Amino acid sequence: MAVLTDIVIASANDAPAIIAEWPGSKMWPGLQTTGLDGLVLADLAEALGQVNLARSIENLDPSAFADEANGPWVYVLPNELRDHLASIDVSDLGKVAQVWADKEEASARGLTAQDAQRLLLEIQPLAAVARDGQKPMLLWISM
């Protein structure tokens, strides 16, 4: 069974509403995907050269959840990740994608460099929208 893991751009205060309405609502911009959980995002932070940020992502507690044990859950990702993603130069996406795909958790989940680059091409402009709108990126996870 695939774990649904979406990135949503919204105020942290919207986390309970996102729990109630996502993914059916189009109220918030987002990226719907699978397998992009905190561990894989921590690998992405490491690929960006941000080891301390990776540790903080690994240690995130949910901001809201429907059921603590069964989810779904919403995590507020650090703005530092948003800002690093928004700032990636298009010419560097391939290099970052390759490093990300080679990281332990990403590699174990089968993330290829091509998949990583495709995800970065989708996440990077979303991160820029979040940064420019001064909103966090939220990670929605559902089993």
Backbone as CSV, one residue per row, in Angstrom:
resi,resn,N_x,N_y,N_z,CA_x,CA_y,CA_z,C_x,C_y,C_z
1,MET,0.848,-1.179,0.000,0.000,0.000,0.000,0.890,1.238,0.000
2,ALA,0.637,2.141,-0.917,1.415,3.371,-1.027,0.942,4.383,0.007
3,VAL,1.899,5.087,0.572,1.586,6.162,1.502,1.405,7.432,0.679
4,LEU,0.249,8.069,0.828,0.003,9.332,0.135,0.698,10.435,0.903
5,THR,1.476,11.234,0.201,2.239,12.303,0.842,2.185,13.523,-0.062
6,ASP,1.381,14.469,0.324,1.191,15.667,-0.481,1.820,16.871,0.191
7,ILE,2.260,17.811,-0.624,2.760,19.084,-0.102,1.702,20.126,-0.412
8,VAL,1.295,20.832,0.629,0.226,21.819,0.523,0.776,23.164,0.979
9,ILE,0.418,24.214,0.267,0.810,25.570,0.656,-0.381,26.200,1.372
10,ALA,-0.192,26.456,2.667,-1.276,27.008,3.478,-0.700,27.516,4.790
11,SER,-1.472,28.308,5.466,-1.105,28.752,6.798,-1.078,27.542,7.727
12,ALA,-0.186,27.562,8.700,-0.145,26.479,9.682,-1.479,26.370,10.413
13,ASN,-2.186,27.473,10.548,-3.493,27.467,11.209,-4.533,26.692,10.404
14,ASP,-4.265,26.460,9.118,-5.187,25.715,8.266,-5.033,24.198,8.409
15,ALA,-4.064,23.745,9.194,-3.803,22.301,9.304,-5.047,21.498,9.677
16,PRO,-5.858,21.915,10.670,-7.067,21.132,10.970,-8.049,21.085,9.799
17,ALA,-8.195,22.179,9.068,-9.090,22.196,7.906,-8.543,21.293,6.807
18,ILE,-7.245,21.260,6.644,-6.632,20.385,5.645,-6.890,18.928,6.010
19,ILE,-6.766,18.601,7.295,-7.078,17.240,7.744,-8.503,16.875,7.340
20,ALA,-9.429,17.792,7.514,-10.837,17.525,7.231,-11.158,17.499,5.740
21,GLU,-10.461,18.288,4.935,-10.881,18.495,3.552,-9.932,17.984,2.473
22,TRP,-8.673,17.765,2.782,-7.704,17.357,1.769,-7.824,15.861,1.556
23,PRO,-7.681,15.323,0.394,-7.263,15.927,-0.851,-8.403,16.398,-1.745
24,GLY,-9.628,16.307,-1.292,-10.755,16.696,-2.127,-10.863,18.179,-2.399
25,SER,-10.325,19.007,-1.527,-10.441,20.457,-1.665,-9.376,21.020,-2.593
26,LYS,-9.763,21.999,-3.360,-8.811,22.732,-4.211,-8.559,24.120,-3.615
27,MET,-8.849,24.254,-2.316,-8.710,25.529,-1.626,-7.241,25.958,-1.490
28,TRP,-6.338,24.989,-1.448,-4.923,25.271,-1.261,-4.125,24.698,-2.430
29,PRO,-3.114,25.427,-2.894,-2.256,24.842,-3.931,-1.435,23.706,-3.322
30,GLY,-1.185,22.695,-4.112,-0.424,21.580,-3.583,0.072,20.647,-4.664
31,LEU,0.863,19.719,-4.234,1.429,18.677,-5.085,1.015,17.339,-4.494
32,GLN,0.262,16.562,-5.242,-0.157,15.248,-4.780,0.831,14.218,-5.292
33,THR,1.337,13.413,-4.359,2.343,12.423,-4.718,2.275,11.265,-3.732
34,THR,3.212,10.357,-3.834,3.322,9.249,-2.882,4.768,9.115,-2.445
35,GLY,4.961,8.631,-1.226,6.293,8.292,-0.744,7.193,9.443,-0.353
36,LEU,6.703,10.655,-0.366,7.540,11.828,-0.072,7.369,12.219,1.398
37,ASP,7.717,11.294,2.293,7.530,11.537,3.715,8.717,12.277,4.316
38,GLY,8.701,12.436,5.633,9.744,13.200,6.319,11.144,12.656,6.111
39,LEU,11.294,11.340,6.053,12.634,10.766,5.868,13.186,11.066,4.481
40,VAL,12.341,10.983,3.474,12.780,11.288,2.113,13.038,12.788,1.966
41,LEU,12.223,13.612,2.631,12.468,15.061,2.612,13.731,15.422,3.386
42,ALA,14.040,14.666,4.421,15.303,14.879,5.149,16.481,14.572,4.220
43,ASP,16.359,13.517,3.421,17.397,13.224,2.425,17.542,14.375,1.439
44,LEU,16.421,14.978,1.053,16.477,16.124,0.150,17.228,17.282,0.795
45,ALA,16.948,17.544,2.064,17.665,18.614,2.771,19.164,18.324,2.793
46,GLU,19.529,17.065,3.023,20.955,16.696,2.997,21.543,16.901,1.607
47,ALA,20.764,16.570,0.579,21.235,16.770,-0.803,21.467,18.246,-1.092
48,LEU,20.755,19.104,-0.373,20.940,20.550,-0.510,22.067,21.063,0.380
49,GLY,22.742,20.136,1.084,23.858,20.507,1.956,23.425,21.005,3.320
50,GLN,22.206,20.659,3.726,21.638,21.178,4.973,21.417,20.042,5.973
51,VAL,22.483,19.580,6.609,22.408,18.435,7.520,21.557,18.762,8.753
52,ASN,21.734,19.933,9.335,20.932,20.291,10.516,19.449,20.403,10.173
53,LEU,19.145,20.930,9.009,17.761,21.007,8.557,17.189,19.602,8.394
54,ALA,17.979,18.693,7.853,17.531,17.305,7.688,17.149,16.711,9.036
55,ARG,17.948,16.949,10.048,17.650,16.421,11.389,16.363,17.016,11.934
56,SER,16.145,18.300,11.697,14.925,18.923,12.205,13.691,18.369,11.485
57,ILE,13.814,18.033,10.219,12.694,17.441,9.479,12.397,16.046,10.022
58,GLU,13.437,15.278,10.293,13.253,13.927,10.843,12.544,13.953,12.189
59,ASN,12.700,15.033,12.942,12.157,15.118,14.298,10.842,15.886,14.390
60,LEU,10.223,16.194,13.258,8.964,16.942,13.281,7.848,16.131,13.924
61,ASP,7.033,16.814,14.699,5.803,16.233,15.224,4.647,16.765,14.391
62,PRO,3.575,15.987,14.251,2.439,16.479,13.471,1.814,17.708,14.113
63,SER,1.401,18.623,13.261,0.712,19.827,13.713,-0.760,19.528,13.944
64,ALA,-1.295,18.592,13.161,-2.694,18.182,13.293,-2.815,16.758,12.758
65,PHE,-3.831,16.057,13.241,-4.099,14.715,12.750,-5.551,14.364,13.017
66,ALA,-6.079,13.445,12.204,-7.443,12.969,12.413,-7.447,11.903,13.499
67,ASP,-6.483,11.012,13.435,-6.319,9.937,14.416,-4.824,9.783,14.633
68,GLU,-4.382,9.908,15.854,-2.945,9.919,16.127,-2.228,8.686,15.588
69,ALA,-2.865,7.534,15.654,-2.220,6.304,15.209,-2.422,6.026,13.723
70,ASN,-3.545,6.463,13.167,-3.894,6.077,11.798,-3.968,7.223,10.802
71,GLY,-3.803,8.470,11.274,-3.796,9.611,10.379,-5.150,9.936,9.794
72,PRO,-5.154,10.808,8.812,-3.983,11.481,8.234,-3.367,12.493,9.203
73,TRP,-2.137,12.882,8.861,-1.363,13.817,9.659,-0.933,14.984,8.784
74,VAL,-0.767,16.152,9.397,-0.208,17.316,8.709,0.985,17.807,9.515
75,TYR,2.106,17.980,8.829,3.342,18.489,9.428,3.664,19.833,8.788
76,VAL,4.104,20.776,9.595,4.557,22.065,9.069,6.058,21.929,8.815
77,LEU,6.426,21.974,7.548,7.840,21.849,7.193,8.570,23.148,7.512
78,PRO,9.842,23.055,7.876,10.605,24.273,8.185,10.672,25.214,6.979
79,ASN,10.503,26.488,7.243,10.602,27.484,6.172,11.979,27.468,5.518
80,GLU,12.960,27.024,6.238,14.310,26.928,5.676,14.330,25.962,4.483
81,LEU,13.590,24.860,4.577,13.502,23.934,3.449,12.818,24.613,2.269
82,ARG,11.700,25.273,2.535,10.972,26.014,1.500,11.901,26.989,0.787
83,ASP,12.662,27.758,1.561,13.523,28.783,0.985,14.661,28.188,0.174
84,HIS,15.245,27.082,0.651,16.308,26.427,-0.123,15.755,25.866,-1.425
85,LEU,14.570,25.252,-1.352,13.967,24.709,-2.564,13.622,25.810,-3.556
86,ALA,13.078,26.905,-3.048,12.696,28.019,-3.926,13.911,28.641,-4.603
87,SER,15.065,28.510,-3.987,16.273,29.167,-4.489,17.134,28.288,-5.394
88,ILE,16.748,27.042,-5.605,17.557,26.176,-6.464,17.549,26.737,-7.884
89,ASP,18.720,26.925,-8.435,18.831,27.367,-9.823,18.440,26.204,-10.725
90,VAL,17.699,26.496,-11.758,17.229,25.459,-12.683,18.394,24.625,-13.207
91,SER,19.535,25.256,-13.426,20.697,24.522,-13.941,21.269,23.542,-12.921
92,ASP,20.905,23.684,-11.643,21.399,22.790,-10.591,20.428,21.661,-10.258
93,LEU,19.235,21.677,-10.834,18.229,20.678,-10.474,18.700,19.243,-10.726
94,GLY,19.339,19.006,-11.845,19.813,17.658,-12.159,20.842,17.160,-11.159
95,LYS,21.749,18.035,-10.771,22.783,17.659,-9.802,22.161,17.365,-8.439
96,VAL,21.262,18.218,-7.990,20.589,18.007,-6.702,19.770,16.718,-6.753
97,ALA,19.087,16.483,-7.867,18.274,15.273,-8.022,19.129,14.017,-7.901
98,GLN,20.292,14.029,-8.528,21.165,12.853,-8.467,21.648,12.602,-7.045
99,VAL,22.067,13.658,-6.350,22.536,13.510,-4.969,21.393,13.015,-4.086
100,TRP,20.190,13.579,-4.282,19.024,13.170,-3.497,18.714,11.687,-3.724
101,ALA,18.689,11.261,-4.978,18.367,9.871,-5.305,19.393,8.899,-4.727
102,ASP,20.604,9.360,-4.522,21.662,8.514,-3.978,21.644,8.423,-2.453
103,LYS,20.835,9.238,-1.794,20.758,9.215,-0.331,20.086,7.921,0.132
104,GLU,20.387,7.505,1.352,19.990,6.192,1.858,18.482,5.918,1.779
105,GLU,17.672,6.768,2.386,16.230,6.502,2.434,15.599,6.655,1.049
106,ALA,15.977,7.687,0.323,15.426,7.901,-1.017,15.758,6.715,-1.927
107,SER,16.985,6.273,-1.863,17.425,5.137,-2.674,16.678,3.864,-2.274
108,ALA,16.518,3.633,-0.973,15.809,2.442,-0.491,14.349,2.435,-0.945
109,ARG,13.780,3.608,-1.139,12.383,3.707,-1.579,12.256,3.640,-3.108
110,GLY,13.396,3.528,-3.794,13.359,3.404,-5.248,13.322,4.713,-6.002
111,LEU,13.647,5.813,-5.340,13.673,7.112,-6.017,14.856,7.148,-6.982
112,THR,14.567,7.328,-8.246,15.631,7.433,-9.237,15.977,8.904,-9.444
113,ALA,17.088,9.160,-10.091,17.479,10.539,-10.389,16.429,11.209,-11.274
114,GLN,15.835,10.447,-12.194,14.807,11.010,-13.063,13.552,11.371,-12.255
115,ASP,13.148,10.473,-11.345,12.000,10.765,-10.473,12.277,11.989,-9.610
116,ALA,13.484,12.037,-9.049,13.860,13.151,-8.174,13.840,14.461,-8.947
117,GLN,14.338,14.450,-10.170,14.341,15.681,-10.965,12.912,16.113,-11.299
118,ARG,12.055,15.162,-11.640,10.651,15.479,-11.917,9.988,16.088,-10.678
119,LEU,10.241,15.488,-9.514,9.673,16.033,-8.276,10.199,17.434,-8.000
120,LEU,11.490,17.635,-8.185,12.065,18.964,-7.957,11.472,20.000,-8.910
121,LEU,11.227,19.600,-10.143,10.623,20.530,-11.110,9.207,20.932,-10.688
122,GLU,8.541,20.063,-9.918,7.206,20.377,-9.425,7.255,21.100,-8.080
123,ILE,8.181,20.710,-7.223,8.262,21.286,-5.878,8.878,22.681,-5.903
124,GLN,9.880,22.898,-6.729,10.615,24.169,-6.734,9.698,25.367,-6.970
125,PRO,8.843,25.364,-8.004,7.960,26.525,-8.178,6.906,26.638,-7.076
126,LEU,6.479,25.513,-6.523,5.529,25.538,-5.405,6.181,26.182,-4.179
127,ALA,7.439,25.836,-3.948,8.180,26.441,-2.838,8.348,27.942,-3.048
128,ALA,8.555,28.354,-4.284,8.693,29.785,-4.577,7.378,30.518,-4.310
129,VAL,6.257,29.902,-4.668,4.944,30.492,-4.385,4.748,30.631,-2.875
130,ALA,5.117,29.594,-2.132,4.986,29.628,-0.672,5.869,30.717,-0.071
131,ARG,7.115,30.772,-0.516,8.041,31.783,-0.003,7.537,33.189,-0.316
132,ASP,7.136,33.416,-1.549,6.684,34.744,-1.964,5.404,35.146,-1.240
133,GLY,4.560,34.162,-0.909,3.330,34.435,-0.172,3.509,34.367,1.338
134,GLN,4.749,34.135,1.765,5.096,34.024,3.182,4.229,32.991,3.900
135,LYS,4.070,31.833,3.235,3.322,30.720,3.812,4.230,29.513,3.904
136,PRO,3.982,28.660,4.868,4.795,27.438,4.965,4.326,26.375,3.973
137,MET,5.176,25.394,3.803,4.798,24.192,3.075,4.380,23.180,4.138
138,LEU,3.224,22.577,3.944,2.727,21.575,4.871,2.817,20.210,4.202
139,LEU,3.177,19.227,4.976,3.259,17.857,4.473,2.059,17.092,5.007
140,TRP,1.195,16.635,4.102,0.011,15.844,4.449,0.336,14.391,4.163
141,ILE,0.134,13.523,5.144,0.436,12.104,4.989,-0.797,11.288,5.356
142,SER,-1.114,10.317,4.496,-2.234,9.423,4.762,-1.843,8.022,4.328
143,MET,-2.245,7.052,5.131,-1.984,5.637,4.801,-3.033,5.136,3.840
